[in-house]
Amino acid sequence: MLQNRDIIETIDMIRREHLDIRTLTMGISLFDCVADDTATAAKRIYDKVTSCARELPACAAKLSSEYGIPVVNKRVAVTPVSLLGGGRLDYAMLACALDKAAKDIGIDFIGGYTALVHKGMTAYERKFIESIPEVLASTERLCASVNIGTTKAGINMDAVALVGRVIKRTSMLTAESNSIGCAKFVVFCNAVEDNPFMAGAFHGIGEADKVINVGVSGPGVVHSAIRDMKGATLTEIAEAIKKTAFKITRSGELVARRASELLGAEFGIVDLSLAPTAEIGDSVAHILEAMGIEQVGGCGTTAALALLNDAVKKGGLMASSSVGGLSGAFIPVSEDIGMIEAAANGSLTVNKLEAMTAVCSVGLDMIAVTGDTTAEVISALIADEAAIGMVNGKTTAVRIIPVEGKTEGYVEFGGLLGRAPIMKLSTLKPNEFIARGGRIPATVQSLKN
């Protein structure tokens, strides 16, 4: 039975500590939309997305009113589009159908313009990936992703080289809007099939026809739980985070199950990811600093982040048997006020961020770099990050924005995407390494059968 203290505590989490349902995401299978011609397939896709998700925004509003927990984003994830039609279809037309569906039903983003090429690429998959810059430049709400490696398959370096060029072209085609197209494109190693967060969400091939996945977030709640624990041991801090994560997850599952009921969809997972915003009081960096790190990026940052990530997962797993997605701590530079401050004054570098990604949920996220960064350097950075994921059996990703015409200062993306300082990358040339192509073989850790 709920005690008065529990109710007051939850109200405080929402009102003062930024607890929210960060995203209510419906996954929709498009396999029954395949047709021999593009026009028919596009119509089927539009009709299915709009019929399945039309009530998603109204449902989010009802849930916010019913439970008092803000539902910030309403999103849809679809079957990876590259799997539809076997190369016979005009993928740009399918992209337009998805974008129009997202606009017409009033959701924030739709994900799934995705290719899974972790071991090799067909000719049509290469063509699909090459279409991404034009697609992102001509749509507003569509997000794209490519999986270029797995622990089991290794890293497809031909795909790595290709996505580096894709990111550069996307940057150029969306230069007038601070290269925003790159913020809607993410490159994965070990992509998961039930991720509710953009830009990397897609509806996996093993999923049901229509599924509700929820991303619940509360960096401010965790920060509040530990900021006054002066003199506490790290063991005690881990326990406090674990208990807080338990409460957050229970709230998320309650909302997710009710949403599934209202929308006639299967309940999928709760993704307990501490996803920050650029608002004060909603920062993962500030959690690490509350543990005793002078500023994020200093020595001890990676260890503190490892503690945080582990405690969040343990707390979530205690609360629900349906924890999934990415579930941990996100470190998107442009979306975290503490990260922004640390990157701006040089405390937080790309090299340090890369080390941090070995122990946190995802990877190098929302990093703005100079517009003259070469495709080869971008590809090499992606390869480095993928290697961390492959060797450690975890999801890693890169969402990098080479901002055309920028060499220093800040770039404004707006909304949840925030603002980012231009960060420096090594200018040493990895061109010969990237040009070799081929595949980095899977490590011995992959041989578990």
Secondary structure, 3 states (H helix, E strand, C coil): CCCHHHHHHHHHHHHCCCCEEEEEEEEECCHHHCCCCHHHHHHHHHHHHHHHHCCHHHHHHHHHHHHCCCEEEEEEEECCHHHCHHHCCCHHHHHHHHHHHHHHHCCCEEEEEEEECCCCCCHHHHHHHHCHHHHHHHCCCEEEEEEEEECCCEEEHHHHHHHHHHHHHHHHHCHHHCCHHHHHEEEEECCCCCCCCCCCCCCCCCCCCEEEEEEEECHHHHHHHHCCCCCCCHHHHHHHHHHHHHHHHHHHHHHHHHHHHHHCCEEEEEEECECCCCCCCCCHHHHHHHCCCCCCCCCCHHHHHHHHHHHHHHHHHHHCCCECCCCCECCEHHHCHHHHHHHHCCCCCHHHHHHHCCCCCCCEEEEEEECCCCHHHHHHHHHHHHHHHHHHCCCEEEEEEEECCCCCCEEECCHHHCEEECECCCCCCCHHHHHCCCEECCCHHHCCC
